[in-house]
Amino acid sequence: MTVPFVDLKEQYLKIKPEIDQAIFSVLEDTAFINGKYVNEFCENFAQLYDVKHVLPVGNGTDAIYASLKMLGIGPGDEVITTACTWISTSETISQTGAMPVFVDINDKFLIDPAKIEAQITSKTKAIIPVHLYGQLCDMKQIKEICAKHKLFLLEDCAQAHFAANEGYVAGLSGDVGTFSFYPGKNLGAYGDAGCIITNDDVLAKKVKMFTNHGALVKHDHKIEGINSRMDGIQGAILNVKLKYIKEWTANRIENASIYRELLNNTPEVTLPKLNEGNSNHHVYHLFVIECEERENLISHLKNCNIQTSIHYPTPLPFMEAYNYKKQTQEDFPVSFEKHSRILSLPMFPELKKEQIEYVCTEIKNFYSK
Ligand SMILES: *Cc1c(COP(=O)(O)O)cnc(C)c1O
């Protein structure tokens, strides 16, 4: 048996006629950039998400950058985010001219709210929580901190489409939520795409202008902006895939529960910890365990034709790009402790029960050797 880490082909084959038709329609209508199909997708996404504005952009990184710029973040400002995320979250902060400030994670791999306030200074303007792996950060506490210190709240929802907890829905708790539709994300295009969601009319208008060269009306450039738009083909594909997102998420959750059941009694493996309460809706973009002897386990699984991955091998403060901050493992004890133990197991909606059983059997075989 072979178990890939993700399989985008199988999903495509299941919806091929609809996808192919959608792509042809874009060609027929020459609606190549933004336009009819992108608008249709944004309207449907807005409805499903119950949000006022959905603004299409070229990718999830631009979504963060454009939002920060239009919130007025710039040189001299500081923006707080988690030590454990994809670099898009912090590099966009730097691109505005502001300084990224990293905070350690908790046992759920999410920004630790208890460690945020120690990092707030008179320069702090915003917090970017990242709902990493598909589970919501503690939004109650983070919202309170933002309100107390009058900070903007931008949620990076690239891994958390429709994730929720205790009445908080990913992207709707603060000023703005940003999404990536990179092919491997829970809702993925067949190329780059992203969007920004907000209920703030003024911010929506600014973002729309900024991502279109600073113009709301052609040739009327109010400011200098950027070029970040969604391709019509991606909009049409996303519109087809949006119909299945709830079903695919349910499949991910089911797959996670099979993993949990089968790995429950393996002492060398720590299963992903969940937010407390009954309303937690973890959407399992990734299923990340902590494990002993990681490198040997990876080789064993590889020999059994099981693909795994690591998200992410190095916490951001320890990356060369942030050497200038001169931060050490003592500054981020939890991130440091976890980064050598984390392992992402195969996770996608089409993963079969037999494949999960095979993965778990081989993990157990490895430890009982
Ligand atoms: C994927 C991802 C992004 C960036 O999305 P792109 O569409 O690849 O630019 C940002 N933040 C996180 C946490 C991500 O996982």
The ligand as a Gaussian input file, in Angstrom:
#p B3LYP/6-31G(d) Opt

LIG

0 1
 C       -0.344000      29.028000       3.121000
 C       -0.195000      30.022000       4.183000
 C       -0.064000      31.403000       3.910000
 C        0.196000      31.970000       2.549000
 O       -0.641000      31.623000       1.550000
 P       -0.164000      31.710000       0.012000
 O       -1.462000      31.609000      -0.718000
 O        0.736000      30.540000      -0.235000
 O        0.505000      33.007000      -0.192000
 C       -0.064000      32.291000       4.978000
 N       -0.148000      31.864000       6.249000
 C       -0.237000      30.550000       6.559000
 C       -0.347000      30.153000       7.990000
 C       -0.247000      29.581000       5.541000
 O       -0.332000      28.291000       5.873000

